[in-house]
Amino acid sequence: MTMIKRNPSFELKKHLSSNWANDDAFLTAFFNALSISFPKGEKFFMNSVRAFKDEVNTEMSEEIRMFCIQEATHTREHIKYNKLLCDLKGYDVDQLESIFVKKLEKSYSPKVDNKIRLAITTAMEHITASMGASMLKGNLIKSDNPVVDMWMWHSLEEVEHKSVTYDVYKAVNGSNRIMRIVMKLALMDMIHANTRVTIKMLRQDKQFWKLSTFKSMFKFFFSKKGALRSNYADYKSFFDEDFDPNAHGNDLDLTPWKEKYRFNELIPNK
């Protein structure tokens, strides 16, 4: 799939202080918490795949370059998003970010080598691409505002580069067994950290001890169209012997999204 370099700009201030996601306090906090994870998380992803840029062919090295360009832009935009969010809502960005940093620190121990770090990235990229495809299909968020636009742009690019880290991992003879073990651990870590940050935000906003919040939380995790159940088939497919990331989301027409998010700079992969 062709990766594109885009240079987006989103007017977030008017909506970011509100329950911008479906007028739902929990859903809004969940995605705001996810945004807090991205600057450090995407730096980890870029570093993990760059470690192998000299061990793959020229075409794959170019895919790594384009992957990193897209991820670097995500990082830039989410740093702005997070600063504005915390200024508007009075959150401590360093305190919230530290919850994710502590999870990442485990990946920098001497027992974890570059291939395991790439396996972690591959697992997380599959999760984010699956969730991104689900959002582009109209699941989870029904609102229409610039904050949603930012998430949809991010989702589009996650789908565009969904196979890069997997292809690199296979090219350097990464272990399928290790990758599948890592997927289980990475998903649990992500859910645990993101839920902790979500709850901190809801408590500070005095929205946690509300029936509507608990109803939304249950719906998000356990309803048929919620994040876990609607993405379970994609998650489960990761453990198939013939797993191919390019085979997932092919029922999704990206053309309207590419047209909508035709930002200032468009550089096709060559």
C-alpha positions in Angstrom: 0.0 0.0 0.0 1.3 3.5 -0.9 2.4 5.6 2.0 2.0 9.4 1.7 3.7 12.2 3.5 1.1 14.7 4.7 1.5 17.9 6.6 -1.7 18.3 8.6 -3.0 21.1 10.8 -6.0 20.8 13.0 -7.9 23.5 14.9 -8.4 21.6 18.2 -8.9 24.3 20.8 -12.6 24.8 20.4 -13.5 21.2 21.0 -10.7 19.6 23.0 -11.9 20.9 26.3 -15.3 19.3 25.7 -16.5 15.7 25.5 -15.6 15.7 21.8 -16.2 12.0 21.2 -20.0 11.4 20.9 -20.5 13.8 23.9 -19.3 10.8 26.0 -17.0 11.5 28.9 -15.5 8.0 29.0 -14.9 7.7 25.2 -13.4 11.1 25.1 -11.0 10.3 28.1 -10.1 7.0 26.5 -8.9 8.6 23.3 -7.3 11.5 25.1 -5.3 8.9 27.2 -4.3 7.1 24.0 -3.0 10.4 22.6 -0.8 10.8 25.7 0.8 7.4 24.9 1.8 8.3 21.3 4.8 10.6 21.5 7.0 8.1 23.5 5.3 5.1 21.9 5.9 6.1 18.4 9.5 7.1 19.1 9.9 3.5 20.3 8.3 2.2 17.1 10.6 4.3 14.9 13.7 3.3 16.7 12.8 -0.4 16.7 12.3 -0.5 12.9 15.2 1.8 12.1 17.6 -0.7 13.8 17.2 -2.9 10.8 17.3 -0.4 7.9 20.7 -1.6 6.8 19.8 -5.3 7.0 17.0 -5.2 4.4 16.8 -4.5 0.7 16.5 -1.0 -0.8 12.7 -1.2 -1.3 12.1 -2.2 2.3 14.6 0.5 3.5 12.5 3.1 1.7 9.3 1.7 3.3 11.0 2.1 6.7 11.8 5.7 5.8 8.2 6.5 4.9 6.9 4.7 7.9 9.1 6.8 10.1 8.0 10.0 8.3 4.4 9.2 9.0 5.0 8.2 12.6 7.1 11.4 13.2 4.2 13.5 12.0 1.9 11.6 14.3 4.3 12.4 17.2 4.4 16.1 16.3 0.6 16.4 16.1 0.0 14.5 19.3 2.6 16.5 21.2 0.6 19.6 20.3 -2.7 17.8 21.1 -1.4 16.7 24.5 -0.1 20.1 25.5 -3.3 21.8 24.5 -5.4 19.2 26.2 -3.5 19.5 29.5 -3.5 23.3 29.4 -7.2 23.3 28.9 -8.1 20.6 31.4 -5.4 21.1 34.0 -3.8 17.6 33.6 -0.2 17.0 34.4 1.2 15.7 31.1 4.4 14.4 32.6 2.6 12.5 35.3 0.2 10.9 32.8 2.9 10.1 30.3 5.1 8.5 33.0 2.5 5.6 33.2 3.3 4.7 29.6 7.0 5.4 30.0 7.2 2.8 32.8 5.7 0.2 30.5 8.2 1.0 27.7 11.2 0.9 30.1 10.8 -2.9 30.4 11.6 -3.1 26.7 15.0 -1.4 27.2 16.3 -4.0 29.6 19.5 -6.0 28.6 17.3 -9.1 28.2 15.3 -7.5 25.3 17.1 -7.3 22.0 16.3 -5.4 18.8 14.3 -8.2 17.4 12.1 -8.5 20.4 11.6 -4.7 20.3 10.6 -5.0 16.7 8.2 -7.8 17.6 6.6 -5.5 20.2 6.2 -2.8 17.5 4.8 -5.3 15.0 2.2 -6.4 17.6 1.2 -2.8 18.5 1.1 -1.7 14.8 -1.4 -4.5 14.1 -3.6 -3.4 17.0 -3.5 0.3 16.0 -4.1 -0.6 12.3 -7.1 -2.8 13.2 -8.6 -0.1 15.4 -7.9 2.5 12.8 -9.7 0.5 10.1 -12.6 0.0 12.5 -12.9 3.8 13.1 -12.7 4.5 9.3 -15.6 2.1 8.9 -17.7 4.3 11.2 -17.3 2.4 14.5 -16.8 3.9 17.9 -16.8 7.6 17.1 -19.9 9.2 15.4 -19.0 12.9 16.1 -17.8 15.3 13.4 -15.3 17.9 14.6 -11.6 18.7 14.1 -10.5 16.4 16.9 -12.3 13.5 15.2 -10.6 14.6 11.9 -7.2 14.2 13.6 -8.0 10.7 14.8 -9.3 9.7 11.3 -6.2 11.1 9.6 -4.1 9.1 12.1 -6.2 6.0 11.5 -5.8 6.4 7.7 -2.0 6.4 8.0 -2.0 3.4 10.4 -3.8 1.5 7.8 -1.5 2.7 5.0 1.6 1.4 6.8 0.1 -1.6 8.6 2.4 -4.1 7.0 5.8 -2.4 7.2 7.1 -3.6 10.6 5.7 -7.1 10.0 7.5 -7.3 6.6 10.8 -6.1 8.2 10.4 -8.6 11.1 9.9 -11.5 8.6 12.8 -10.2 6.4 15.2 -10.4 9.4 14.0 -13.9 10.4 12.1 -12.9 13.5 10.5 -15.7 15.5 6.8 -16.2 15.0 6.6 -17.8 18.5 8.2 -14.7 20.1 6.0 -12.4 18.2 2.8 -14.1 19.3 3.9 -14.2 23.0 4.7 -10.5 22.7 1.3 -9.7 21.2 -0.5 -11.1 24.3 1.8 -9.2 26.7 1.7 -5.9 24.6 -2.1 -5.9 24.4 -2.4 -6.4 28.2 0.1 -3.7 28.9 -1.6 -1.2 26.5 -5.1 -1.8 28.0 -3.8 -1.6 31.6 -1.8 1.7 31.0 -4.5 3.4 28.9 -7.2 2.5 31.4 -5.2 3.9 34.3 -4.7 7.2 32.5 -8.3 7.3 31.4 -9.5 6.8 35.0 -7.1 9.6 36.2 -8.6 12.0 33.7 -12.2 11.0 34.5 -11.5 11.5 38.3 -9.9 14.9 37.7 -12.9 15.9 35.6 -15.3 14.5 38.3 -16.8 12.2 35.7 -15.7 8.8 37.0 -18.4 8.0 39.6 -21.2 8.4 37.2 -23.6 5.7 35.9 -23.2 7.1 32.4 -19.5 6.7 32.6 -19.7 3.0 33.7 -22.3 2.3 31.0 -20.0 3.8 28.4 -17.0 1.9 29.7 -18.9 -1.4 29.6 -20.2 -0.7 26.1 -16.7 0.2 24.8 -15.1 -3.0 26.1 -17.9 -5.6 25.9 -20.7 -4.6 23.5 -20.9 -6.3 20.1 -19.7 -3.1 18.4 -17.3 -2.1 21.1 -13.5 -1.9 20.7 -12.6 -5.4 22.0 -15.4 -7.5 20.4 -15.4 -5.7 17.0 -11.6 -6.1 16.7 -11.3 -9.6 18.2 -11.3 -11.3 14.8 -8.4 -9.2 13.6 -6.6 -9.8 16.9 -7.1 -13.5 16.7 -5.9 -13.6 13.1 -2.5 -12.4 14.2 -1.9 -15.9 15.6 -2.7 -17.8 12.3 0.1 -19.6 10.6 -0.6 -17.8 7.3 -1.2 -14.3 8.9 -0.8 -11.5 6.4 -1.4 -7.9 7.5 -2.2 -6.9 3.9 -5.2 -9.3 3.9 -7.0 -7.3 6.6 -9.1 -4.2 6.0 -9.2 -4.8 2.2 -13.0 -4.3 2.3 -12.3 -0.7 3.3 -12.2 1.9 0.5 -9.6 4.5 1.6 -10.2 6.8 -1.4 -12.6 9.1 0.3 -10.3 9.4 3.3 -7.3 10.1 1.1 -9.3 12.8 -0.7 -10.5 14.3 2.6 -7.0 14.4 4.2 -5.2 15.8 1.2 -3.1 18.2 3.2 -0.4 20.7 2.2 2.3 18.2 1.1 1.8 15.0 -0.7 4.8 12.9 -1.5 4.1 9.4 -2.8 6.4 6.5 -2.0 8.8 6.0 -4.9 
